[in-house]
Amino acid sequence: MKKISLLCLCLFSLQAEDFISEFEYGQMLYRDPRGVSCVPCHGETGEGREIVSYHNAKGVRVTISGPDIRTASLVQIRESVQQGKGVMPRYFLTDKEIRTIHAYLQKVNADNNESSDDG
């Protein structure tokens, strides 16, 4: 009887929903793709964030920021991730991972826009 129960459980698990949603997977990748998070440079929702600022030898303040990527196209995200851009390093993500991050940014910002329209 135990063997039949175990077999049924295994078959049932093969038909079960994904362990996490695509949104959750995108969020996970955005927060920690290959050990380096997008958040410190691009912010929680892609709004951009100051990375560092300093005064150069002439006393002029120099600020390095991650750009706002909330409205970046999939092509722009893909190029930046695959080639690196400015101070952004190159990441070795699959095309599916890049699409999932882009979809996450689109969804989280659509949800944020709906929330701000309500209030």
CNS distance restraints for C-alpha pairs under 8 A (distance, minus, plus):
assign (resid   1 and name CA) (resid   5 and name CA) 6.25 0.50 0.50
assign (resid   2 and name CA) (resid   6 and name CA) 6.09 0.50 0.50
assign (resid   3 and name CA) (resid   7 and name CA) 6.08 0.50 0.50
assign (resid   4 and name CA) (resid   8 and name CA) 6.12 0.50 0.50
assign (resid   5 and name CA) (resid   9 and name CA) 6.11 0.50 0.50
assign (resid   6 and name CA) (resid  10 and name CA) 6.18 0.50 0.50
assign (resid   7 and name CA) (resid  11 and name CA) 6.20 0.50 0.50
assign (resid   8 and name CA) (resid  12 and name CA) 5.98 0.50 0.50
assign (resid   9 and name CA) (resid  13 and name CA) 6.12 0.50 0.50
assign (resid  10 and name CA) (resid  14 and name CA) 6.46 0.50 0.50
assign (resid  11 and name CA) (resid  15 and name CA) 6.84 0.50 0.50
assign (resid  12 and name CA) (resid  16 and name CA) 6.32 0.50 0.50
assign (resid  20 and name CA) (resid  24 and name CA) 6.00 0.50 0.50
assign (resid  20 and name CA) (resid  25 and name CA) 6.47 0.50 0.50
assign (resid  21 and name CA) (resid  25 and name CA) 6.19 0.50 0.50
assign (resid  22 and name CA) (resid  26 and name CA) 6.04 0.50 0.50
assign (resid  22 and name CA) (resid 100 and name CA) 6.86 0.50 0.50
assign (resid  22 and name CA) (resid 104 and name CA) 7.95 0.50 0.50
assign (resid  23 and name CA) (resid  27 and name CA) 6.14 0.50 0.50
assign (resid  23 and name CA) (resid 100 and name CA) 7.55 0.50 0.50
assign (resid  23 and name CA) (resid 103 and name CA) 7.51 0.50 0.50
assign (resid  23 and name CA) (resid 104 and name CA) 5.48 0.50 0.50
assign (resid  23 and name CA) (resid 107 and name CA) 7.79 0.50 0.50
assign (resid  24 and name CA) (resid  28 and name CA) 6.09 0.50 0.50
assign (resid  25 and name CA) (resid  29 and name CA) 6.17 0.50 0.50
assign (resid  25 and name CA) (resid 100 and name CA) 7.27 0.50 0.50
assign (resid  26 and name CA) (resid  30 and name CA) 6.01 0.50 0.50
assign (resid  26 and name CA) (resid  97 and name CA) 7.47 0.50 0.50
assign (resid  26 and name CA) (resid 100 and name CA) 4.94 0.50 0.50
assign (resid  26 and name CA) (resid 101 and name CA) 4.57 0.50 0.50
assign (resid  26 and name CA) (resid 102 and name CA) 7.72 0.50 0.50
assign (resid  26 and name CA) (resid 103 and name CA) 7.16 0.50 0.50
assign (resid  26 and name CA) (resid 104 and name CA) 5.05 0.50 0.50
assign (resid  27 and name CA) (resid  31 and name CA) 6.10 0.50 0.50
assign (resid  27 and name CA) (resid 101 and name CA) 6.97 0.50 0.50
assign (resid  27 and name CA) (resid 104 and name CA) 6.18 0.50 0.50
assign (resid  28 and name CA) (resid  32 and name CA) 5.99 0.50 0.50
assign (resid  28 and name CA) (resid  33 and name CA) 7.48 0.50 0.50
assign (resid  29 and name CA) (resid  33 and name CA) 4.60 0.50 0.50
assign (resid  29 and name CA) (resid  97 and name CA) 7.30 0.50 0.50
assign (resid  29 and name CA) (resid 101 and name CA) 6.45 0.50 0.50
assign (resid  30 and name CA) (resid  37 and name CA) 6.37 0.50 0.50
assign (resid  30 and name CA) (resid  38 and name CA) 5.58 0.50 0.50
assign (resid  30 and name CA) (resid  39 and name CA) 7.20 0.50 0.50
assign (resid  30 and name CA) (resid 101 and name CA) 5.90 0.50 0.50
assign (resid  31 and name CA) (resid  36 and name CA) 7.76 0.50 0.50
assign (resid  31 and name CA) (resid  37 and name CA) 4.67 0.50 0.50
assign (resid  31 and name CA) (resid  38 and name CA) 5.80 0.50 0.50
assign (resid  31 and name CA) (resid  39 and name CA) 6.02 0.50 0.50
assign (resid  32 and name CA) (resid  36 and name CA) 5.38 0.50 0.50
assign (resid  32 and name CA) (resid  37 and name CA) 4.33 0.50 0.50
assign (resid  32 and name CA) (resid  38 and name CA) 7.07 0.50 0.50
assign (resid  33 and name CA) (resid  37 and name CA) 6.07 0.50 0.50
assign (resid  33 and name CA) (resid  38 and name CA) 7.70 0.50 0.50
assign (resid  33 and name CA) (resid  93 and name CA) 7.78 0.50 0.50
assign (resid  34 and name CA) (resid  91 and name CA) 7.99 0.50 0.50
assign (resid  38 and name CA) (resid  42 and name CA) 5.79 0.50 0.50
assign (resid  38 and name CA) (resid  43 and name CA) 7.26 0.50 0.50
assign (resid  39 and name CA) (resid  43 and name CA) 4.43 0.50 0.50
assign (resid  39 and name CA) (resid  44 and name CA) 5.32 0.50 0.50
assign (resid  39 and name CA) (resid  45 and name CA) 7.84 0.50 0.50
assign (resid  39 and name CA) (resid  46 and name CA) 7.48 0.50 0.50
assign (resid  40 and name CA) (resid  49 and name CA) 7.00 0.50 0.50
assign (resid  40 and name CA) (resid  51 and name CA) 6.98 0.50 0.50
assign (resid  41 and name CA) (resid  48 and name CA) 6.25 0.50 0.50
assign (resid  41 and name CA) (resid  49 and name CA) 5.23 0.50 0.50
assign (resid  41 and name CA) (resid  50 and name CA) 6.66 0.50 0.50
assign (resid  41 and name CA) (resid  51 and name CA) 5.70 0.50 0.50
assign (resid  41 and name CA) (resid  65 and name CA) 6.65 0.50 0.50
assign (resid  41 and name CA) (resid  66 and name CA) 4.52 0.50 0.50
assign (resid  41 and name CA) (resid  67 and name CA) 7.61 0.50 0.50
assign (resid  42 and name CA) (resid  46 and name CA) 4.75 0.50 0.50
assign (resid  42 and name CA) (resid  47 and name CA) 5.87 0.50 0.50
assign (resid  42 and name CA) (resid  48 and name CA) 3.98 0.50 0.50
assign (resid  42 and name CA) (resid  49 and name CA) 5.33 0.50 0.50
assign (resid  42 and name CA) (resid  66 and name CA) 5.17 0.50 0.50
assign (resid  42 and name CA) (resid  67 and name CA) 6.23 0.50 0.50
assign (resid  42 and name CA) (resid  68 and name CA) 6.33 0.50 0.50
assign (resid  42 and name CA) (resid  69 and name CA) 7.06 0.50 0.50
assign (resid  43 and name CA) (resid  47 and name CA) 5.51 0.50 0.50
assign (resid  43 and name CA) (resid  48 and name CA) 5.26 0.50 0.50
assign (resid  43 and name CA) (resid  49 and name CA) 5.54 0.50 0.50
assign (resid  45 and name CA) (resid  70 and name CA) 7.00 0.50 0.50
assign (resid  45 and name CA) (resid 105 and name CA) 6.43 0.50 0.50
assign (resid  45 and name CA) (resid 108 and name CA) 6.72 0.50 0.50
assign (resid  45 and name CA) (resid 109 and name CA) 6.65 0.50 0.50
assign (resid  46 and name CA) (resid  67 and name CA) 7.98 0.50 0.50
assign (resid  46 and name CA) (resid  68 and name CA) 5.59 0.50 0.50
assign (resid  46 and name CA) (resid  69 and name CA) 5.01 0.50 0.50
assign (resid  46 and name CA) (resid  70 and name CA) 5.01 0.50 0.50
assign (resid  46 and name CA) (resid 105 and name CA) 6.85 0.50 0.50
assign (resid  47 and name CA) (resid  67 and name CA) 7.26 0.50 0.50
assign (resid  47 and name CA) (resid  68 and name CA) 4.42 0.50 0.50
assign (resid  47 and name CA) (resid  69 and name CA) 6.29 0.50 0.50
assign (resid  47 and name CA) (resid  70 and name CA) 6.05 0.50 0.50
assign (resid  48 and name CA) (resid  65 and name CA) 7.00 0.50 0.50
assign (resid  48 and name CA) (resid  66 and name CA) 5.08 0.50 0.50
assign (resid  48 and name CA) (resid  67 and name CA) 4.61 0.50 0.50
assign (resid  48 and name CA) (resid  68 and name CA) 4.07 0.50 0.50
assign (resid  48 and name CA) (resid  69 and name CA) 6.86 0.50 0.50
assign (resid  49 and name CA) (resid  65 and name CA) 5.62 0.50 0.50
assign (resid  49 and name CA) (resid  66 and name CA) 5.37 0.50 0.50
assign (resid  49 and name CA) (resid  67 and name CA) 6.98 0.50 0.50
assign (resid  49 and name CA) (resid  68 and name CA) 7.71 0.50 0.50
assign (resid  50 and name CA) (resid  63 and name CA) 7.05 0.50 0.50
assign (resid  50 and name CA) (resid  64 and name CA) 6.18 0.50 0.50
assign (resid  50 and name CA) (resid  65 and name CA) 4.17 0.50 0.50
assign (resid  50 and name CA) (resid  66 and name CA) 6.29 0.50 0.50
assign (resid  51 and name CA) (resid  63 and name CA) 7.61 0.50 0.50
assign (resid  51 and name CA) (resid  64 and name CA) 5.63 0.50 0.50
assign (resid  51 and name CA) (resid  65 and name CA) 4.99 0.50 0.50
assign (resid  51 and name CA) (resid  66 and name CA) 6.56 0.50 0.50
assign (resid  52 and name CA) (resid  63 and name CA) 5.91 0.50 0.50
assign (resid  52 and name CA) (resid  64 and name CA) 5.45 0.50 0.50
assign (resid  52 and name CA) (resid  65 and name CA) 6.98 0.50 0.50
assign (resid  53 and name CA) (resid  61 and name CA) 6.77 0.50 0.50
assign (resid  53 and name CA) (resid  62 and name CA) 5.44 0.50 0.50
assign (resid  53 and name CA) (resid  63 and name CA) 4.14 0.50 0.50
assign (resid  53 and name CA) (resid  64 and name CA) 6.12 0.50 0.50
assign (resid  54 and name CA) (resid  61 and name CA) 5.52 0.50 0.50
assign (resid  54 and name CA) (resid  62 and name CA) 5.38 0.50 0.50
assign (resid  54 and name CA) (resid  63 and name CA) 6.59 0.50 0.50
assign (resid  55 and name CA) (resid  59 and name CA) 5.07 0.50 0.50
assign (resid  55 and name CA) (resid  60 and name CA) 5.16 0.50 0.50
assign (resid  55 and name CA) (resid  61 and name CA) 4.26 0.50 0.50
assign (resid  55 and name CA) (resid  62 and name CA) 5.88 0.50 0.50
assign (resid  56 and name CA) (resid  60 and name CA) 5.48 0.50 0.50
assign (resid  56 and name CA) (resid  61 and name CA) 6.40 0.50 0.50
assign (resid  56 and name CA) (resid  62 and name CA) 6.75 0.50 0.50
assign (resid  69 and name CA) (resid  77 and name CA) 7.96 0.50 0.50
assign (resid  70 and name CA) (resid 105 and name CA) 6.28 0.50 0.50
assign (resid  70 and name CA) (resid 106 and name CA) 6.99 0.50 0.50
assign (resid  70 and name CA) (resid 109 and name CA) 6.83 0.50 0.50
assign (resid  71 and name CA) (resid 106 and name CA) 7.68 0.50 0.50
assign (resid  72 and name CA) (resid  76 and name CA) 5.93 0.50 0.50
assign (resid  72 and name CA) (resid  77 and name CA) 6.41 0.50 0.50
assign (resid  73 and name CA) (resid  77 and name CA) 6.26 0.50 0.50
assign (resid  73 and name CA) (resid 102 and name CA) 7.83 0.50 0.50
assign (resid  74 and name CA) (resid  78 and name CA) 5.97 0.50 0.50
assign (resid  74 and name CA) (resid  98 and name CA) 7.92 0.50 0.50
assign (resid  74 and name CA) (resid  99 and name CA) 6.82 0.50 0.50
assign (resid  74 and name CA) (resid 102 and name CA) 6.11 0.50 0.50
assign (resid  75 and name CA) (resid  79 and name CA) 6.13 0.50 0.50
assign (resid  76 and name CA) (resid  80 and name CA) 6.17 0.50 0.50
assign (resid  77 and name CA) (resid  81 and name CA) 6.06 0.50 0.50
assign (resid  77 and name CA) (resid  98 and name CA) 7.38 0.50 0.50
assign (resid  77 and name CA) (resid 102 and name CA) 7.16 0.50 0.50
assign (resid  78 and name CA) (resid  82 and name CA) 5.93 0.50 0.50
assign (resid  78 and name CA) (resid  95 and name CA) 7.82 0.50 0.50
assign (resid  78 and name CA) (resid  98 and name CA) 6.31 0.50 0.50
assign (resid  79 and name CA) (resid  83 and name CA) 5.69 0.50 0.50
assign (resid  79 and name CA) (resid  84 and name CA) 7.40 0.50 0.50
assign (resid  80 and name CA) (resid  84 and name CA) 4.93 0.50 0.50
assign (resid  80 and name CA) (resid  85 and name CA) 5.46 0.50 0.50
assign (resid  80 and name CA) (resid  88 and name CA) 7.65 0.50 0.50
assign (resid  80 and name CA) (resid  90 and name CA) 7.40 0.50 0.50
assign (resid  81 and name CA) (resid  85 and name CA) 7.90 0.50 0.50
assign (resid  81 and name CA) (resid  89 and name CA) 7.55 0.50 0.50
assign (resid  81 and name CA) (resid  90 and name CA) 5.51 0.50 0.50
assign (resid  81 and name CA) (resid  91 and name CA) 5.30 0.50 0.50
assign (resid  81 and name CA) (resid  92 and name CA) 7.63 0.50 0.50
assign (resid  81 and name CA) (resid  93 and name CA) 7.63 0.50 0.50
assign (resid  81 and name CA) (resid  98 and name CA) 7.87 0.50 0.50
assign (resid  82 and name CA) (resid  90 and name CA) 5.44 0.50 0.50
assign (resid  82 and name CA) (resid  91 and name CA) 5.75 0.50 0.50
assign (resid  82 and name CA) (resid  92 and name CA) 6.60 0.50 0.50
assign (resid  82 and name CA) (resid  93 and name CA) 7.52 0.50 0.50
assign (resid  83 and name CA) (resid  89 and name CA) 7.78 0.50 0.50
assign (resid  83 and name CA) (resid  90 and name CA) 5.27 0.50 0.50
assign (resid  83 and name CA) (resid  91 and name CA) 7.74 0.50 0.50
assign (resid  84 and name CA) (resid  88 and name CA) 5.21 0.50 0.50
assign (resid  84 and name CA) (resid  89 and name CA) 4.71 0.50 0.50
assign (resid  84 and name CA) (resid  90 and name CA) 4.11 0.50 0.50
assign (resid  84 and name CA) (resid  91 and name CA) 7.30 0.50 0.50
assign (resid  85 and name CA) (resid  89 and name CA) 6.89 0.50 0.50
assign (resid  85 and name CA) (resid  90 and name CA) 7.72 0.50 0.50
assign (resid  93 and name CA) (resid  97 and name CA) 5.92 0.50 0.50
assign (resid  93 and name CA) (resid  98 and name CA) 6.44 0.50 0.50
assign (resid  94 and name CA) (resid  98 and name CA) 6.36 0.50 0.50
assign (resid  95 and name CA) (resid  99 and name CA) 6.17 0.50 0.50
assign (resid  96 and name CA) (resid 100 and name CA) 6.03 0.50 0.50
assign (resid  97 and name CA) (resid 101 and name CA) 6.21 0.50 0.50
assign (resid  98 and name CA) (resid 102 and name CA) 6.21 0.50 0.50
assign (resid  99 and name CA) (resid 103 and name CA) 6.06 0.50 0.50
assign (resid 100 and name CA) (resid 104 and name CA) 6.09 0.50 0.50
assign (resid 101 and name CA) (resid 105 and name CA) 6.28 0.50 0.50
assign (resid 102 and name CA) (resid 106 and name CA) 6.25 0.50 0.50
assign (resid 103 and name CA) (resid 107 and name CA) 6.10 0.50 0.50
assign (resid 104 and name CA) (resid 108 and name CA) 5.98 0.50 0.50
assign (resid 105 and name CA) (resid 109 and name CA) 6.00 0.50 0.50
assign (resid 106 and name CA) (resid 110 and name CA) 6.03 0.50 0.50
assign (resid 107 and name CA) (resid 111 and name CA) 6.11 0.50 0.50
assign (resid 108 and name CA) (resid 112 and name CA) 6.16 0.50 0.50
assign (resid 109 and name CA) (resid 113 and name CA) 6.02 0.50 0.50
assign (resid 110 and name CA) (resid 114 and name CA) 6.22 0.50 0.50
assign (resid 111 and name CA) (resid 115 and name CA) 6.20 0.50 0.50
assign (resid 112 and name CA) (resid 116 and name CA) 6.20 0.50 0.50
assign (resid 113 and name CA) (resid 117 and name CA) 6.11 0.50 0.50
assign (resid 114 and name CA) (resid 118 and name CA) 6.37 0.50 0.50
assign (resid 115 and name CA) (resid 119 and name CA) 6.70 0.50 0.50
